[in-house]
Structure formats: structure tokens, C-alpha cells
């Protein structure tokens, strides 16, 4: 999530974007070209597993049930029935029906026709994985956004996106307005004193800009490492297109290890970690001149407690998973994790200052967070698990920090600013010595949360995992995939197929069964998102398409501060249209913490595909 006011907009572009140009919305308020609209019969544009719930959302004013027919690719009717009238859908403002064709299990290409309404796009019903390549494609997002190293064509989907290293100068950045003070020239006290500089080389560009933010990185790294700790065969050595392939380390760990290098460097010689590093002004949009981008002034902004806990928890988790592959690196990460945790404990309530108080520069988002207890709990959980793995004497201290926390055992929806659940999910993923009764209470809580998510989805006209009675937050699609992660983790415990089916229905939402009638994943579906708020990808667009497997932020009715995401619309329609990406950061942003859970859920749905074949 970003909360900036981007001042480097192209005003000409903004002025050119009118409601009629957006191309999405209801027929009444946005008349888009017919070829750009899949119509009122909304389905997953890719398809359905044979044993999944197959429920289309139909936009129709009729107050009585409508007849529907499912036809195969030869035009034969293979199933028929009548719709269920849902009525007014709060999230979208649409009057909708649902057509349930779950009993149709014949494999192949199909279309759904609703009498008097229209026909869906073609889709597949299959007993095979629906998205076998999506997890790998979504992982490529991270290599694409590496900073500090040349990004090479041989590892990309499109050679045109290759470029020289971004911000190699991050190996030595100053502290903005010298907040971290001075050091001795030899790195020790005394001697000739110079302005202290931080080495934060090796990172992923966080979102549509080139800032690096520990709190957002931590949730992204945790998600990918949680996938590894739950599915250790996911993305083994040689499975991804990364320079480190064939080095004996699982490629998913190589990618996270590269993107996380900067975290230790966010710690100055003493005190808390820098909250963020970014340019002093917003980068150009698009960036076509890497040298000019690299020449922009750039600094480490003032520190925060939650950023310091973020360094601790990421490094502790990395130390745990890398230990069997590189003991020396793991040990160094462990030392850094313990150091960061100690620093945060010494200053437990330092919140990041608001951007308008002059404490920082405007070229990045703030990630403001005034609650630090959840960050402490999540970090303590990772350090406790790693200390036990290493038989470290500190394990008991971290255990006390975990069990004594008000967040102990907390399970629920999470994001970069609410991270307690990640600590509990790690405690459930990694064997440990906590009381079995406590762990069972966490499992019970997870089951309850999963059941609540399923119930929420069933009440909605479109199969989102967000209640339509609430505003859709910035990055609403990330809320959907993070909740899918909770459903998948619960399914591993319960084997309740209703939870797995709800995951599939949430993917239906992302891939076309939604109020915007598009796929929010680039490269997936005939009516899909094609441009996102990304300075690098936009520089080659439309001649070179965006890579496949990027998740758009999604509708945002809670915090709109860009000029093209429409205001005054129902929550599920607060989304900017085609070609608006440079000015649509509020809804069309892409980020590491949104693509990481997309990797998790795509990988999970592929690995569990046999569980939803017809029996």
C-alpha cells in the first residue's frame, strides 16, 4: 500500500482521461467499446476445476429467475437450469443473479448463455491444474524488480525490459538531514568523523517507485518463505529463471535472499533501522533513462520501531531456511536479527513521522503505523523458532516474548501494517515446543476465520472475500489473496473442501467474475488488465506488453488520492480504466506484497488441483 501524493504526473495525460475513456463500469456510466467488454454474464475467464463450485454472476434487472444453458464447443447443451436472484449487490451497486452450473463436470471449452441477458466468454472445465504457470510467472515479478544489479533479458519474459542496474549507489546512502549522526572514518568511535552512510544494496523496488521499505518487504518475504516452509518442494533449484539457478539452493530462497540483502544495512551503527530509503523527489514516469534515475538524490529516511522489528523478523526467518544450504550466511543473518530485535526493544514506540513535517523527502510512500506490539510479536515468533532450530540459549527469552504478548495466537486477515497473524501462522508451520493446547487453540482460531471468510463470500454477489458492506481498501485484491492464503492454510488442517472451493471462487473473482468484468492478473483472460502503475514496464508499453502474472491493486474506495481512480462509485467499481496507469496509483498499482501472495495461492491451487477433480 502506498499513501503518497505523486507530484510528477503528466498533467496532459490526466486531462485526457475522461469517464468515457476509462472503459469500465456500468453500461449507463461508462460506455466502452463492445469488443472491450465481456458482457453481463461474468465467469472465470480461464475456467473451472471439475470438482469446483462453478457459479457465474449475471447482471440483470429481472426480479425473477432466468433460464440458463451451458454449451460445449460444438454448441451442444450440456447443462441447464435457472438463476438464483441475489438482488442488489452492496459492493457493486449491480442487481445480480447467480447461475450455478457446478454439476457440469464434462471437460472442455464451454460458454454460458442466460436467456435475455447474453453469453459469457469461452472458458475451460478441466481436471488438470488451471494455472500451472502462474506461480512461476508471478515469481518473475521479483527478478524484474531487482535493484543493484543489471536485469538481463535471458531471465525476463520480454527482452525489451532488460536494463542496467538501478541505484547501484545504494551501497552507500546518506541519512536524510544526518539523522543517524557521524562515524569515525575507520567505522569506530574517535578519529576523523564523517557523515554516516548506510549500505542498503540488494533489494526489490517496492512498488511503482524505487523506494525500499522494511515493513512492506517483511510481509512480502514472509509470504514467500511461508510458502517454502509449508511446501518445501516449491520452486526448487533450477525451477525459476534467476541467475542463481543451479547453485544448490532452492530458487525461491535465492530470490528472497537477494531482495532482502538491504535489510541488515538499514541498521545504522547504533539505534533503530531507517524506516525507508527513496529518492528526494518522485521519479519520472516512465523511466527510460536509467542513468538519470540513478543520478537522483537518494537518502535513508529517519527510523522507526516497526521497521527495526521488520529487519529482525525477516533476517530470523531467512536464517532458519538458509541454514541447511549456507550455514555462514545463516549465522550472519541470525546475528543481525538478534541485534535488530534488541534495538527495537530498547526503543519500543518510535513511530514514523508524517511526511509533511519536514522530516523526510517526498519521493516515497510513508507506510505509517502507530501500533508496534504486533510487529514485536511477529518478530519474536520468528526469532523463537530460529533460536530453537539452532538450540540457541536465547530461545527461552523469545518464547516469553511470544507467549506474553497480547497477540499470542492471534489469527485473522493481515497486511503490511497488521502482522500478528504472520507470527501465529509461522508457529503453526514450523515444529516448536509451545504447549500443544496453545497450538490447537491457534488451529481452532484459523478454522473459525476460514469459516467466516467462506460465509462472507457466500453473501456477496461477486465472489470476493471482502464484505460489500465495507469500503474496499487500497490494494483490495491483495486483501483477497491474503485471505486465500488463510483458507489454504486452514484447508491443510481440515481437508474441508468448502474452504478449497472458496479459494477457487476467490480466484474466479480475480479472473473475471467481478464488477469490473476483467481479469486483474496481467496476461490471463481475453478481457484482462494490460497496464499497471509501474515506471519500468510502462516505458515499453504498449509496444511491449506487461509481463504475465502481475496482480493489479484492485478497486479502492477507501483512500483515493489520484486523479483517475473514480470517486463516488460503489466500492467494487472504484477502479481506473485502460491506459491510465501513470495516474492511477490508487487502484492500478502493483507491489511486491501483492504479487507475493499471488505466488502463494497460484502455487497452492496447482498443488491441490487433484483434490477438486470429480469423484
Order of alpha helices (4+ residues) and beta strands (2+ residues): alpha-alpha-beta-beta-beta-beta-beta-beta-beta-beta-beta-beta-alpha-beta-beta-beta-beta-beta-beta-alpha-alpha-alpha-beta-alpha-beta-alpha-alpha-alpha-alpha-alpha-alpha-alpha-alpha-alpha-alpha-alpha
